[in-house]
Amino acid sequence: MAALSIAAQMDWKAKARFLVLIADAPAHGRECNDDPKDAHPHGSPRPGCDVPTVMQELRDKKVDLMLMPVKAQKLDKTAAVMRKYYDDPAEDRKLSSDPLFDGTKQPAHAFHFVFCLDGSGSMSGRPWQDLTTAYQQLLQRRNSDQCLGDLVSVVTFSDSPTVQITRQPISTVAQSFSATFGGTYFAPALTQCDALIAGTPAGYTPILIFMSDGCDGSSTAVGTMQQLYTKYRGRNLQVHTIAFGHSAGSGATLLQSMATAANGTYHAAASGLQLSQVFVQIAAECTAVDGLVKRFSEILSDMISIKVQVDYL
């Protein structure tokens, strides 16, 4: 409450006034939490920072208060007390509250990266070196972000798929692997990925990265991908498909369709440099911090837009 009190005492001048409280733990005081170890069971030790006083200060300043709990249900009791003293139907004033984490999706503390990589004949030589470099840079980015709890699985495919790595810790996983450099068949490789994703431990979000530089010799890749997504969307499966090289041809169109079937993201990488950039981008975008920033932006934008439309337009 002390932080809100300080904010309330600021020199507010704009007509539209918004104060956003982001917290992962309730306020001090028995009326705000049920923690028997609360060091301040009678509330904030700072004078004038009790809930009724602080909420009245915000009302007097006509500040719109938004609460964004980081942990679902952790702030329910605090929010109820704040509403008791802040909400006023006569003034059309109501505490807005929306959790940063989407409760409909399984929260992830770590990720299971499942790579499904084209090891057909056209990938031999420099393309395979470029792919290996891109893979290594994704690992490096995740390790540098201190995401040491991630797991990695790798499937390479040509005429038939080969499981190279099965759920190994990202901090010690192999930095390279071989390929057979034969034909190109997508569907059997996706079937192997299905088995790997099925073994994703609780608390992990699976991320499928499917890359190819050519056309598919099978004819069921889109349907297989759709089945895969339907099976694991409850685990918040994320899918990325990547068309590599200038000669992807109709394979690029197929990869786009596969991404669409899995509500995923399609990427085009014409060169080895672009492939590395795509892999690093995927690594960066799945961090918890990036996810919170995106969620925060969405919630804040919605709240402000509604308020401005109702009160000022």
C-alpha positions in Angstrom: 0.0 0.0 0.0 2.9 2.4 0.7 3.9 2.3 -3.0 0.3 3.1 -4.1 0.2 6.0 -1.5 3.3 7.5 -3.0 1.9 7.2 -6.5 -1.4 8.8 -5.3 0.5 11.8 -4.0 2.1 12.5 -7.3 1.2 15.7 -9.2 -1.4 14.2 -11.5 -2.3 16.7 -14.3 -3.5 14.7 -17.4 -7.2 14.2 -17.8 -6.8 10.4 -18.3 -5.0 9.0 -15.3 -4.0 5.3 -15.0 -2.1 3.6 -12.3 -1.0 -0.1 -12.9 -0.1 -2.3 -10.0 1.9 -5.4 -10.9 2.4 -7.8 -8.0 3.1 -11.5 -7.2 2.2 -11.3 -3.5 -0.6 -9.8 -1.5 -0.4 -6.6 0.7 0.5 -6.8 4.4 -2.3 -7.2 6.9 -4.8 -9.8 7.9 -7.5 -8.3 5.8 -5.3 -8.6 2.7 -3.7 -12.1 3.1 -3.9 -15.3 5.0 -0.1 -15.7 5.5 0.6 -16.6 9.2 4.2 -15.4 8.6 3.3 -11.9 7.5 5.8 -9.6 9.3 3.2 -6.8 9.4 -0.2 -8.5 10.3 -1.7 -5.1 11.1 -0.9 -3.7 7.7 1.8 -1.4 6.4 3.9 0.1 9.1 4.0 3.4 7.2 1.6 5.9 8.6 -1.4 6.7 6.4 -0.9 3.6 4.2 -3.9 1.6 5.3 -6.1 0.4 2.5 -9.1 2.7 3.1 -6.9 5.8 3.1 -4.9 4.9 0.0 -8.0 4.0 -2.0 -9.6 7.3 -1.0 -6.5 9.2 -2.1 -6.7 7.5 -5.5 -10.4 8.3 -5.8 -9.9 11.9 -4.8 -7.3 12.2 -7.6 -9.6 10.5 -10.0 -7.0 7.8 -10.8 -8.1 4.7 -12.6 -6.4 1.7 -10.8 -5.5 -1.5 -12.6 -4.3 -4.6 -10.8 -2.2 -7.2 -12.7 -1.5 -10.2 -10.6 1.5 -12.2 -11.7 0.3 -15.3 -9.9 -3.3 -16.3 -10.3 -5.4 -16.1 -7.2 -2.5 -14.9 -5.0 -4.0 -11.4 -4.8 -7.7 -12.3 -4.6 -8.1 -11.3 -0.9 -6.1 -8.1 -1.4 -8.1 -7.2 -4.5 -11.4 -7.8 -2.6 -10.4 -5.3 0.1 -9.2 -2.8 -2.5 -12.5 -3.0 -4.3 -14.4 -2.5 -1.0 -12.8 1.0 -0.6 -12.1 1.9 -4.2 -15.2 0.9 -6.2 -18.0 3.4 -6.4 -20.9 2.9 -8.9 -22.0 6.5 -8.5 -18.7 7.6 -9.9 -18.5 4.7 -12.3 -15.2 3.8 -10.6 -14.2 0.1 -10.5 -10.9 -1.6 -9.9 -9.7 -3.4 -13.1 -8.0 -6.7 -12.6 -6.5 -9.1 -15.1 -3.8 -11.7 -14.5 -0.6 -11.5 -16.5 -0.7 -15.3 -17.1 -3.4 -16.7 -19.2 -5.3 -19.2 -16.9 -6.5 -21.2 -19.9 -3.0 -22.3 -20.8 -0.6 -24.4 -18.8 2.1 -22.0 -17.4 5.6 -23.0 -18.5 8.7 -22.7 -16.4 10.8 -24.3 -19.1 10.5 -25.5 -22.7 11.0 -28.8 -24.6 12.5 -27.9 -28.0 11.7 -30.6 -30.6 13.7 -30.1 -33.7 12.5 -31.8 -36.9 15.3 -31.2 -39.4 15.6 -32.0 -43.1 18.7 -34.2 -43.7 18.0 -34.9 -47.4 20.6 -34.9 -50.2 20.1 -31.2 -51.0 21.1 -30.4 -47.4 24.6 -31.9 -47.6 27.7 -29.7 -47.5 27.3 -26.0 -46.8 23.5 -26.1 -46.0 24.1 -28.7 -43.3 26.9 -26.6 -41.9 24.5 -23.6 -41.9 21.8 -25.6 -40.1 24.2 -26.8 -37.5 25.3 -23.3 -36.8 21.7 -22.1 -36.5 21.0 -24.9 -34.0 24.0 -24.1 -32.0 23.1 -20.4 -31.8 19.6 -21.2 -30.5 21.2 -23.3 -27.8 23.7 -20.5 -27.0 20.9 -17.9 -26.7 18.8 -20.1 -24.4 21.8 -20.8 -22.2 22.8 -17.1 -22.1 19.3 -16.3 -21.0 19.8 -18.8 -18.1 17.1 -21.1 -19.4 19.1 -24.1 -18.2 16.0 -26.2 -17.4 15.0 -26.5 -21.1 15.1 -29.9 -22.8 16.1 -30.7 -26.4 15.0 -33.5 -28.8 16.2 -33.8 -32.4 14.7 -35.8 -35.3 16.5 -35.7 -38.7 14.7 -37.0 -41.7 15.3 -38.0 -45.3 13.9 -41.3 -46.7 13.1 -42.2 -43.1 13.4 -40.3 -39.7 16.1 -40.8 -37.2 15.8 -39.7 -33.5 19.1 -38.2 -32.8 18.5 -36.7 -29.3 15.7 -37.5 -26.8 14.9 -34.9 -24.1 18.4 -34.0 -23.1 19.1 -31.0 -20.9 20.0 -28.0 -23.0 23.1 -27.2 -20.9 24.7 -30.6 -21.9 23.0 -31.6 -25.2 25.1 -32.5 -28.2 26.1 -29.6 -30.4 25.9 -31.5 -33.7 24.6 -34.7 -35.3 24.7 -36.5 -38.6 22.2 -37.1 -41.4 21.7 -39.7 -44.2 21.2 -37.2 -47.0 18.5 -39.2 -48.9 15.0 -38.3 -50.0 12.5 -36.0 -48.3 9.5 -37.4 -46.4 7.7 -35.1 -43.9 4.9 -37.2 -42.4 7.0 -40.1 -40.9 9.3 -37.5 -39.2 6.2 -35.8 -37.6 5.1 -39.2 -36.3 8.5 -39.5 -34.5 8.0 -36.0 -33.1 4.6 -37.0 -31.8 6.3 -39.7 -29.6 8.9 -37.2 -28.4 6.3 -34.5 -27.5 4.2 -37.1 -25.7 7.1 -37.5 -23.3 7.3 -33.8 -22.4 7.4 -33.6 -18.6 4.7 -31.7 -16.7 5.4 -28.0 -16.4 7.2 -27.9 -19.8 5.8 -26.3 -23.0 6.7 -28.2 -26.2 8.0 -26.2 -29.1 8.2 -27.9 -32.5 10.7 -26.5 -35.0 10.3 -28.1 -38.4 12.8 -27.1 -41.1 13.1 -28.2 -44.8 14.7 -26.9 -47.9 12.6 -28.9 -50.4 9.5 -30.6 -51.4 7.8 -33.4 -49.5 7.7 -37.0 -50.9 4.7 -37.9 -48.8 1.2 -36.5 -49.1 -0.1 -36.3 -45.6 2.1 -33.7 -43.9 -0.6 -31.1 -43.3 -3.1 -33.6 -41.9 -0.4 -35.1 -39.7 0.6 -31.7 -38.4 -3.0 -30.8 -37.7 -3.5 -34.0 -35.7 -0.4 -33.3 -33.8 -1.6 -29.8 -32.9 -5.1 -31.1 -31.9 -3.5 -33.7 -29.7 -1.2 -31.3 -27.8 -2.7 -27.9 -27.9 -3.8 -28.4 -24.3 -0.1 -28.5 -23.5 0.2 -25.1 -25.3 2.2 -26.7 -28.2 4.0 -24.0 -30.3 4.9 -24.8 -33.9 7.4 -23.1 -36.2 8.0 -24.2 -39.8 11.0 -22.9 -41.7 11.6 -22.9 -45.5 15.4 -22.8 -46.0 17.2 -21.8 -49.1 16.3 -20.3 -52.5 15.1 -23.6 -53.9 12.4 -24.5 -51.4 9.8 -24.2 -54.2 6.4 -25.8 -53.5 7.9 -27.0 -50.2 7.6 -23.4 -48.9 3.9 -23.4 -49.7 3.5 -26.7 -47.9 5.3 -25.4 -44.9 3.1 -22.4 -44.7 0.0 -24.7 -44.8 1.6 -26.9 -42.0 2.1 -23.8 -39.9 -1.5 -22.7 -40.5 -2.8 -26.2 -39.6 -1.0 -26.0 -36.2 -1.9 -22.3 -35.5 1.9 -21.8 -35.7 4.4 -19.5 -37.3 6.0 -19.8 -40.8 9.5 -18.4 -41.5 11.4 -18.1 -44.7 15.2 -18.2 -44.5 17.0 -17.8 -47.8 20.5 -17.9 -46.4 22.5 -19.5 -43.6 22.6 -16.1 -41.9 18.8 -15.7 -42.1 18.4 -19.3 -40.8 20.5 -18.4 -37.7 18.4 -15.3 -37.2 15.2 -17.2 -37.3 16.5 -19.8 -34.8 17.7 -17.1 -32.4 14.4 -15.2 -32.8 12.5 -18.3 -31.8 14.8 -18.8 -28.7 14.3 -15.2 -27.7 10.5 -15.0 -28.1 9.7 -17.9 -25.9 11.3 -16.5 -22.7 9.1 -15.9 -19.8 10.0 -12.2 -19.7 9.0 -11.7 -23.4 5.8 -13.4 -22.7 4.9 -11.2 -19.8 5.8 -8.1 -21.7 3.5 -9.1 -24.6 0.7 -10.0 -22.2 1.1 -6.7 -20.2 0.9 -4.7 -23.5 -2.2 -6.5 -24.6 -4.0 -6.0 -21.3 -3.0 -2.4 -20.8 -4.0 -1.5 -24.4 -7.4 -3.1 -23.9 -8.0 -1.4 -20.6 -7.0 2.0 -21.7 -8.9 1.8 -25.0 -12.1 0.9 -23.3 -11.7 3.7 -20.6 -10.9 6.4 -23.1 -13.8 5.4 -25.3 -16.3 5.4 -22.4 -15.2 8.5 -20.6 -13.6 10.8 -23.2 -15.1 10.2 -26.6 
